[in-house]
Amino acid sequence: MDAEERRRGILATARRSGSVEVGTLAADLGVSKETVRRDLNLLETHGLVRRTHGGAHPVESAGFETTLVFRTTEHIPEKSRIATAAAALLGDAETVYLDEGYTPQLIAAALPRDRPLTVVTSSLATAGDLASAENITVLLLGGRVRGGTLATVDHWARRMLSDFVIDLAYVGANGISRQWGLTTPDPAVAEVKAEVMRIAKRRVFSGVHTKFGAVSFCRFANVTDFEAIVTDTGLHSSEARRYALLGPQVIQA
């Protein structure tokens, strides 16, 4: 196995498993830990993985995106805390947008049931979870359903959004960067998210710390567009302060 083939194998393993560890890769591939570290550093330089202590995890890109099923297995305690903290920002909002993804599903579960609320969403899973909730009216955007995320996209969804004014939008992303803003791999998804940003009075980003510093294919918003960023304590405090200096309140749950 040459170096290029080895790196392709490492990347495939990272994408299949969600993360890789230096020691395990070295043993499986029959190479030194230092060789694996060099491979991971090169893959990170190319924007394909993000290094972590002792390993790496894959970066979502135009050619790779995790499925909703996979997202329900990763960082669950962190996502649950993030969802609770994000839902607490509801304030007096009467209309809410919930983005596709698992964290927005958890936010949906944390929303109050004791007052009327209208929820607009592109997520079939979130719409299903809320459909029988008392006091909540659910509007599901029409459009093409993406199989991996069970969310609607394309011009049908964007056109439906254009007729709304939303009090508060809970928006997710595949990557968030101080330089490049919020990004996602799919142009059709980016169009829907960009329209949400346009029609929402207030905007909150919620996402786990692994999304920070990651950059995907399509940019749909800037960090400065958000009133709050809700993440977990895995984001280093100094990096959290750098995001806060751009304007949003940064909440680490």
C-alpha positions in Angstrom: 0.0 0.0 0.0 1.5 3.3 -1.1 1.1 6.6 0.8 -1.8 7.9 -1.3 -3.7 4.6 -1.0 -3.1 4.6 2.8 -4.5 8.2 3.1 -7.6 7.3 1.0 -8.1 4.4 3.4 -7.8 6.6 6.4 -10.3 9.1 5.0 -12.7 6.3 4.2 -12.5 4.9 7.7 -13.0 8.4 9.2 -16.1 8.9 7.1 -17.5 5.5 7.8 -16.8 5.6 11.6 -17.1 9.3 12.3 -13.6 9.5 13.8 -10.2 7.8 13.8 -7.5 7.3 16.4 -3.8 7.4 15.7 -3.0 4.3 17.7 -5.7 2.2 16.1 -4.8 3.3 12.6 -1.1 2.6 13.1 -1.9 -1.0 14.3 -4.4 -1.7 11.5 -2.1 -0.3 8.8 1.1 -1.6 10.1 2.9 1.7 10.1 4.2 4.0 12.9 2.1 6.5 14.8 4.2 9.3 13.4 3.4 8.2 9.8 -0.3 8.3 10.7 0.1 11.7 12.3 1.7 13.0 9.1 -1.1 11.5 7.0 -3.7 13.1 9.2 -1.9 16.5 9.1 -1.9 16.3 5.3 -5.6 15.4 5.1 -6.3 18.3 7.4 -4.3 20.6 5.2 -6.5 19.5 2.3 -9.6 20.3 4.4 -10.8 16.6 4.5 -10.4 16.0 8.3 -10.1 18.0 11.5 -7.4 16.9 13.9 -8.4 16.1 17.5 -6.3 15.0 20.5 -5.1 11.6 19.5 -6.9 11.4 16.1 -9.2 13.1 13.7 -12.8 13.4 12.4 -14.0 13.9 8.9 -15.1 17.3 7.5 -18.3 17.4 5.6 -17.8 18.7 2.0 -19.4 18.8 -1.4 -18.5 15.1 -1.8 -19.3 13.9 1.7 -22.1 14.5 4.2 -23.3 12.5 7.2 -26.8 11.2 7.3 -29.5 12.0 9.9 -29.3 8.5 11.2 -25.5 8.9 11.8 -26.1 12.3 13.5 -28.4 10.6 16.1 -25.5 8.6 17.3 -22.8 11.3 17.7 -22.3 13.7 20.6 -25.8 13.1 22.0 -25.2 14.5 25.6 -23.7 17.7 24.0 -26.6 18.1 21.5 -29.1 17.6 24.3 -27.6 20.4 26.4 -27.3 22.6 23.4 -31.0 22.1 22.5 -32.1 22.9 26.0 -30.1 26.1 26.1 -31.3 27.1 22.6 -34.9 26.6 23.4 -34.5 28.9 26.4 -33.8 31.7 24.0 -37.4 31.5 22.6 -38.5 34.6 24.4 -41.9 36.0 23.2 -41.5 34.5 19.7 -44.7 33.2 18.2 -43.4 31.8 15.0 -40.3 29.6 14.9 -38.2 28.0 12.1 -36.5 24.7 12.9 -33.8 23.7 10.5 -33.0 20.1 9.3 -30.8 18.0 11.5 -30.8 16.2 14.8 -30.1 19.1 17.1 -33.1 21.0 15.8 -35.2 17.9 16.5 -34.0 18.1 20.1 -34.8 21.8 20.2 -38.3 20.9 19.0 -38.7 18.5 21.9 -37.6 21.3 24.4 -40.0 23.9 23.2 -42.8 24.9 25.6 -46.2 23.3 25.2 -48.1 25.7 27.4 -48.7 28.5 24.8 -49.5 28.8 21.1 -46.6 28.4 18.8 -46.3 28.1 15.0 -43.3 26.0 13.8 -42.1 26.1 10.2 -39.6 23.3 9.3 -38.0 21.6 6.4 -37.5 18.5 8.4 -39.9 15.6 8.0 -38.7 14.1 11.3 -39.2 17.3 13.3 -42.7 17.8 11.7 -43.6 14.3 12.7 -42.4 14.8 16.3 -44.4 18.0 16.7 -47.6 17.1 14.7 -49.5 15.9 17.8 -48.2 18.5 20.2 -50.8 20.7 21.9 -50.7 24.4 21.1 -48.2 23.9 18.3 -49.1 24.4 14.6 -46.7 22.8 12.2 -46.0 24.0 8.7 -43.8 21.6 6.7 -42.1 23.1 3.7 -42.8 21.4 0.4 -40.1 20.3 -2.1 -37.7 17.5 -3.0 -36.9 15.3 0.0 -33.2 14.5 0.6 -32.9 10.9 1.5 -30.0 11.2 3.8 -31.4 14.0 6.0 -35.2 13.7 5.4 -35.5 17.4 4.7 -37.1 19.3 1.9 -35.2 21.6 -0.5 -35.2 23.3 -3.9 -37.4 26.2 -5.2 -40.7 24.9 -3.8 -39.3 25.2 -0.2 -37.7 28.5 -0.9 -40.8 30.0 -2.5 -43.0 28.9 0.4 -40.5 30.5 2.9 -40.6 33.8 0.9 -44.2 34.4 2.0 -43.4 34.2 5.7 -41.9 36.5 8.4 -40.4 34.4 11.2 -39.8 35.7 14.7 -37.0 33.3 15.5 -35.0 30.8 13.3 -32.9 28.0 14.8 -30.3 27.4 12.1 -27.7 24.7 11.8 -24.7 24.3 9.5 -22.1 21.7 8.5 -19.4 24.1 9.3 -19.0 27.5 11.0 -15.9 29.6 10.5 -15.0 33.2 11.6 -13.5 33.8 8.1 -16.0 31.9 5.9 -19.2 32.1 7.9 -21.7 29.2 7.9 -21.5 26.6 5.2 -23.2 23.4 4.0 -22.2 20.9 1.2 -25.4 21.1 -0.9 -26.3 24.2 -2.9 -30.0 23.3 -2.7 -29.8 23.3 1.1 -27.8 26.5 1.2 -30.6 28.3 -0.8 -33.2 27.3 1.7 -31.0 28.3 4.7 -30.2 31.6 3.0 -33.9 32.4 2.6 -34.5 31.5 6.2 -31.8 34.0 7.2 -33.5 36.7 5.0 -37.0 36.3 6.5 -36.2 35.7 10.2 -36.2 38.6 12.7 -33.9 36.7 15.1 -31.4 34.0 14.3 -29.7 31.5 16.6 -27.0 29.0 15.5 -26.8 25.7 17.4 -24.1 23.1 16.8 -21.5 21.0 18.5 -17.9 22.2 18.9 -16.7 19.9 16.0 -18.4 22.2 13.5 -16.2 25.2 14.4 -13.4 26.0 12.0 -14.9 23.5 9.5 -15.6 24.9 6.0 -17.9 23.2 3.5 -18.8 24.0 -0.1 -21.7 26.6 0.0 -21.8 29.7 2.3 -25.2 30.9 3.3 -24.6 33.3 6.2 -22.0 35.2 8.2 -21.3 34.8 11.9 -22.4 38.5 12.4 -25.9 37.6 11.2 -26.7 35.8 14.4 -27.8 37.1 17.8 -26.6 33.9 19.5 -24.4 30.9 19.0 -25.2 27.9 21.2 -22.6 25.1 21.4 -20.9 22.9 24.0 -17.9 23.3 26.3 -15.8 21.4 23.8 -15.2 24.7 22.1 -12.1 26.3 23.6 -13.0 29.4 25.7 -10.5 31.6 23.8 -12.1 30.6 20.4 -15.6 31.2 21.9 -14.4 34.7 22.8 -13.2 35.3 19.2 -16.7 34.5 17.9 -18.3 36.7 20.5 -16.2 39.6 19.4 -18.0 39.4 16.1 -21.3 40.2 17.7 -23.3 37.1 18.7 -23.7 36.0 22.3 -21.9 32.7 22.7 -23.5 30.2 25.0 -21.6 27.0 26.0 -24.0 24.4 27.5 
